[in-house]
Amino acid sequence: MAERVLTALPVFNEVAHVGGVLDLALRYCRDVLVVDDGSTDGTADLLARRGDVRVLAHRRNRGYGAALRTAFRHAVDAGYDVLVTIDCDGQHEPQRIPRFVEALADADVVSGSRYRKRFPGDSQPPKDRRRVNQHITRWINRRLGLGITDAFCGFKAYRTWFLDALRWTETGYAMPLEFWAQAARMGLRIVEEPVPLVYLDPRRSFGGALDDAATRQAVYEDVLRRSLVATCPVAPCGLAGCPCAEGVA
């Protein structure tokens, strides 16, 4: 029996992109979910006029991580076998959805990587974003042994069997860091799938204090420290060599 696949897109104020991205996503996945995270720019009205996608709406903006949590919950409750997540700002190419699903044949998680392979026309990433990504990715690999190259790419495919076991405290952009700590603790099989590096708007805001690179890195480091303690089976163990006893460096 064929696996049931759902593609979910967290959306906040993407009226300029959402229509085109959804049209493409529907070419490569029959079932598409949009989590509208409190949009105020006309995105909600545009989505209301479509009858070809499922829409779940947050009354107010709760954050990227919260939107993904809603998508995870729906995928599990609706009985899907696979959940694919892509961003709706034009960074991700929906035509790659089938490749992510196929790669799950030997994995529990397929995570996009913008740095594993160069593609023609790749963007030049903002220096501060690349530096913070490299720092956090190196730290994750050193402490968790995952061997990934991109800690923050939102293009992913998940087998849904483990989604119910995940526990989130982060509702914003730091949520993926909690995921990596839990994925390592659960022993999930993780592979990366190269994707083009696309920045349509390099000045795009994270919102609030996270727009400052130093503050953003400090927030990410704090989330990682807390995540390691939370996932350590004997935390706080204080054992030399245990990831939860190590700082971010």
SVG drawing of the C-alpha trace seen along z (x, -y; Angstrom):
<svg xmlns="http://www.w3.org/2000/svg" viewBox="-13 -44 48 46">
<polyline fill="none" stroke="black" stroke-width="0.4" points="0.0,0.0 1.3,-3.4 2.5,-5.7 0.4,-8.7 2.4,-11.9 1.6,-15.4 3.5,-18.6 3.1,-21.4 4.0,-25.0 4.3,-27.4 3.2,-30.8 3.4,-34.3 2.7,-37.3 3.7,-35.7 1.0,-37.1 3.5,-37.8 4.8,-34.2 2.2,-31.8 0.0,-31.4 2.9,-30.4 4.5,-28.1 1.3,-26.3 0.6,-25.8 3.9,-24.1 3.6,-22.1 0.4,-20.6 2.1,-19.3 4.4,-17.1 2.2,-16.2 -1.5,-15.6 -2.1,-16.6 -0.9,-20.1 -1.4,-21.8 -0.8,-25.5 -0.4,-26.7 -1.2,-30.4 0.6,-31.8 -1.5,-34.9 -0.9,-36.7 -2.1,-40.2 -1.1,-41.1 -3.8,-39.5 -2.4,-36.0 -5.4,-34.7 -7.8,-36.1 -5.9,-34.5 -5.9,-31.1 -9.6,-31.4 -10.2,-31.6 -8.4,-28.3 -10.2,-25.0 -7.2,-22.8 -5.3,-23.0 -6.0,-22.4 -5.6,-25.5 -5.0,-25.6 -4.9,-29.2 -3.4,-30.6 -5.4,-33.6 -2.1,-35.4 1.5,-35.1 3.0,-32.4 6.3,-31.7 7.8,-29.4 8.3,-26.5 4.7,-26.8 3.5,-26.5 5.6,-23.4 4.2,-21.9 0.7,-22.4 1.7,-20.7 3.3,-17.8 0.1,-17.3 -2.1,-17.3 0.1,-14.8 -0.1,-12.4 -3.8,-12.9 -4.7,-12.5 -2.7,-9.3 0.0,-10.3 3.1,-8.2 5.4,-11.0 5.5,-14.8 7.4,-17.1 8.0,-20.7 9.0,-23.5 9.1,-27.3 6.7,-29.5 9.0,-32.5 10.4,-31.1 13.6,-29.7 12.6,-26.0 11.8,-24.3 8.7,-22.1 9.8,-20.0 12.3,-18.4 9.6,-17.0 9.6,-13.5 13.4,-13.3 13.0,-13.9 10.3,-11.3 12.4,-8.8 15.4,-9.4 13.2,-8.3 13.6,-4.7 16.8,-4.5 16.1,-7.2 13.7,-8.6 14.6,-12.2 15.8,-13.8 17.1,-17.3 17.9,-19.8 21.4,-21.2 22.3,-24.4 26.0,-23.8 26.6,-20.2 26.6,-21.0 26.9,-24.0 24.1,-24.7 24.2,-27.1 22.8,-30.4 23.3,-29.9 22.9,-33.1 25.7,-34.5 24.4,-34.1 24.6,-37.1 27.9,-36.7 26.4,-36.8 23.8,-34.2 26.4,-31.8 28.8,-32.4 26.1,-31.7 24.9,-28.6 28.4,-27.2 29.1,-27.8 25.9,-26.1 26.2,-23.3 29.8,-22.5 28.7,-22.5 25.9,-20.1 28.2,-17.7 30.8,-17.9 28.4,-17.2 25.8,-15.0 27.8,-13.3 25.3,-13.9 27.6,-14.9 25.2,-17.4 26.2,-20.5 23.1,-22.8 21.4,-23.0 18.6,-25.4 17.2,-24.4 13.4,-24.2 13.1,-21.8 12.7,-18.4 10.9,-15.1 10.0,-13.1 8.6,-9.7 5.7,-10.4 6.1,-7.5 8.3,-9.5 6.7,-12.9 4.4,-12.3 7.5,-11.7 9.0,-15.1 8.7,-17.7 9.0,-21.4 9.5,-24.5 10.7,-26.8 8.1,-28.4 10.4,-30.4 13.4,-29.9 15.4,-28.1 13.0,-25.1 15.2,-23.0 17.9,-23.0 15.6,-21.2 14.8,-18.8 18.4,-17.9 19.1,-17.1 16.0,-14.9 16.8,-13.2 20.2,-12.3 18.9,-11.0 16.3,-8.9 18.9,-7.5 17.0,-8.6 18.5,-7.8 19.3,-11.2 20.4,-11.9 20.9,-15.2 19.6,-16.1 21.3,-19.0 19.1,-22.0 20.0,-25.3 21.0,-28.2 18.4,-30.9 18.0,-34.2 15.4,-36.3 15.7,-39.0 19.0,-38.9 17.7,-41.6 14.7,-39.6 14.0,-40.0 14.0,-37.3 12.0,-39.7 13.0,-41.6 16.3,-40.9 17.2,-38.0 18.1,-40.4 21.3,-41.1 23.7,-38.3 25.4,-38.1 22.1,-38.0 20.8,-35.4 23.9,-33.2 23.6,-33.6 19.9,-32.6 20.7,-29.5 23.6,-28.5 21.3,-28.8 18.6,-26.6 21.2,-24.0 22.5,-23.9 19.0,-23.4 18.1,-20.9 21.1,-18.7 20.2,-18.7 16.6,-17.9 17.5,-14.9 20.2,-13.5 18.8,-10.3 20.6,-11.1 20.7,-14.9 22.2,-16.8 24.8,-14.1 28.0,-16.1 29.9,-13.2 33.0,-14.2 32.4,-13.7 28.6,-13.7 27.2,-16.3 24.9,-17.8 27.9,-18.7 29.7,-20.6 29.4,-24.2 29.0,-25.7 32.3,-26.6"/>
</svg>
